[in-house]
Amino acid sequence: MQTVWACMPHSPNDVFFSRLQSSQPSLMDSQQKGFNLEFSNHRFVFRTLKTWFMYSTPKQWQSDFQLKGIEPNDLIIGLAYNTDEDQAYYLQ
Protein backbone atom coordinates (compact mmCIF):
# COMPACT_ATOMS: atom_id res chain seq x y z
CA MET A 1 0.00 0.00 0.00
CA GLN A 2 1.32 3.43 -0.94
CA THR A 3 0.93 6.54 1.23
CA VAL A 4 0.28 9.85 -0.52
CA TRP A 5 0.26 13.25 1.21
CA ALA A 6 -1.47 16.29 -0.21
CA CYS A 7 -2.24 19.83 0.84
CA MET A 8 -4.38 22.63 -0.49
CA PRO A 9 -2.61 25.65 -2.00
CA HIS A 10 -3.25 29.10 -0.58
CA SER A 11 -3.80 30.20 -4.16
CA PRO A 12 -3.91 28.46 -7.56
CA ASN A 13 -0.99 30.76 -8.44
CA ASP A 14 1.25 28.60 -6.20
CA VAL A 15 0.82 25.32 -8.13
CA PHE A 16 3.61 24.36 -10.52
CA PHE A 17 4.79 21.42 -12.61
CA SER A 18 8.45 20.82 -13.34
CA ARG A 19 11.24 18.28 -13.61
CA LEU A 20 13.85 18.13 -10.87
CA GLN A 21 17.40 18.63 -12.12
CA SER A 22 19.29 18.70 -8.81
CA SER A 23 19.05 19.28 -5.06
CA GLN A 24 22.04 20.59 -3.07
CA PRO A 25 22.25 21.07 0.73
CA SER A 26 22.63 24.71 1.83
CA LEU A 27 22.05 27.10 4.71
CA MET A 28 18.94 29.21 4.29
CA ASP A 29 18.49 31.82 7.05
CA SER A 30 21.21 31.95 9.73
CA GLN A 31 21.72 28.30 10.68
CA GLN A 32 18.58 26.71 9.21
CA LYS A 33 19.48 23.81 6.95
CA GLY A 34 17.84 23.81 3.56
CA PHE A 35 18.25 22.77 -0.04
CA ASN A 36 18.86 24.70 -3.23
CA LEU A 37 16.82 23.14 -6.02
CA GLU A 38 17.19 23.28 -9.76
CA PHE A 39 14.17 22.65 -11.97
CA SER A 40 13.74 22.59 -15.73
CA ASN A 41 10.70 23.76 -17.67
CA HIS A 42 8.73 24.93 -14.63
CA ARG A 43 5.15 26.01 -15.34
CA PHE A 44 2.68 27.67 -12.99
CA VAL A 45 -0.27 26.13 -14.78
CA PHE A 46 -3.19 27.93 -13.10
CA ARG A 47 -1.92 31.50 -13.39
CA THR A 48 -3.94 33.87 -15.52
CA LEU A 49 -2.29 36.28 -17.93
CA LYS A 50 -2.74 39.05 -15.37
CA THR A 51 -0.97 37.11 -12.62
CA TRP A 52 1.97 36.32 -14.93
CA PHE A 53 2.73 40.03 -14.79
CA MET A 54 2.10 40.32 -11.02
CA TYR A 55 4.48 37.54 -9.91
CA SER A 56 8.22 37.38 -10.47
CA THR A 57 9.86 34.65 -12.53
CA PRO A 58 11.73 32.23 -10.28
CA LYS A 59 15.49 32.71 -10.39
CA GLN A 60 16.19 30.55 -7.35
CA TRP A 61 14.33 27.63 -5.72
CA GLN A 62 14.73 26.57 -2.09
CA SER A 63 13.26 24.02 0.28
CA ASP A 64 13.63 23.39 4.00
CA PHE A 65 13.13 19.64 3.52
CA GLN A 66 14.95 17.00 1.49
CA LEU A 67 13.20 15.55 -1.55
CA LYS A 68 13.57 11.91 -0.52
CA GLY A 69 12.94 9.30 -3.18
CA ILE A 70 12.81 11.87 -5.98
CA GLU A 71 15.49 11.46 -8.62
CA PRO A 72 16.75 13.92 -11.26
CA ASN A 73 14.31 14.23 -14.17
CA ASP A 74 11.33 13.08 -12.02
CA LEU A 75 8.17 15.12 -12.51
CA ILE A 76 7.23 17.34 -9.56
CA ILE A 77 3.76 18.74 -8.94
CA GLY A 78 4.28 21.17 -6.12
CA LEU A 79 3.36 24.34 -4.31
CA ALA A 80 5.81 27.22 -4.33
CA TYR A 81 5.59 30.73 -2.99
CA ASN A 82 7.72 33.85 -3.03
CA THR A 83 8.05 35.23 0.51
CA ASP A 84 10.06 38.28 -0.45
CA GLU A 85 10.98 40.31 -3.48
CA ASP A 86 14.37 38.72 -4.21
CA GLN A 87 12.79 36.22 -6.62
CA ALA A 88 13.54 33.15 -4.49
CA TYR A 89 10.72 30.62 -4.52
CA TYR A 90 10.19 28.18 -1.67
CA LEU A 91 8.83 24.70 -2.16
CA GLN A 92 6.08 23.66 0.26
N, C-alpha and C positions, 0 to 999 in steps of 0.2 A: 504494500500500500504506500502511495506517495503522499507526502504532506505538501500543501501549497499554501503560502501566506499571501494575503492581498490587503491593500488599504485603499481608501478613497482619496483622490486628489483634492486639494483645497480648491483647485481651479482646473478646468480642462486644459488651460495653457501650460500646465506643468507636465503633461504626459508626453513622453518621447519614445521613439523607436531608434535603435542604433545597433551597431556591431562593436563589441569590445575589441580594442587593439592591444591595450596593455593596462596593467595596474601596478603602481610602484608605491611602496611605503614612504610616508613623509610626515612631517610635523605640520599641523594646521595652525591653530592659535596657541601660543606659548608652548606648552608641553603636550597638548592633546595629539595623540597619534591619529593619523589619517592615511588616506591613499590618494595619489594623483592618478586620474584615469584618462585614458585616451580612447576616444570613440571615432568611428568612421561613419560617414553618411547619416548623421543624426537628423531626425525630423520630429518637430513638435506638431503632430498630426491634427490636433484639434484647434489650433490657433486660426483665428480669422485673419483676413488681410490687414485689418486695423491693428490687431495685436502684434503682428509681425513688425510693425513700426514702433510699437510701444516697448517691446522687450529687446534687450541686447542679444547679440549673437554670442553664443558661448565661445570663449577663448581658452577657458580652463575648466576642467571638471574635477571635483573632489568628493570624497566620501569619508565618513568616520567609521565605516565598517568594511571588512574585507569581503570581496566577492568570491565566496567559497564555492567551488564546484563549477565555476564559470570560466571557460577557456577562451583564449583569443579567437576571434571571429564568431563567437556565439552571439545570437540575437538577444538583445536586452529590450524589455518593455519596462520603462521605469518612470519615476516621478522625479523631477529636478526643479529646483527653485534657485533664484538669484537673491541672496540676502543683502547684498550691497551693490554698489554701482561699479565695482571693478571687473565686472563681466566674468566672475567665477561662479559656476553653477554647482550646486550640491545635490548629490544623489540621495534620495530618501529610501 
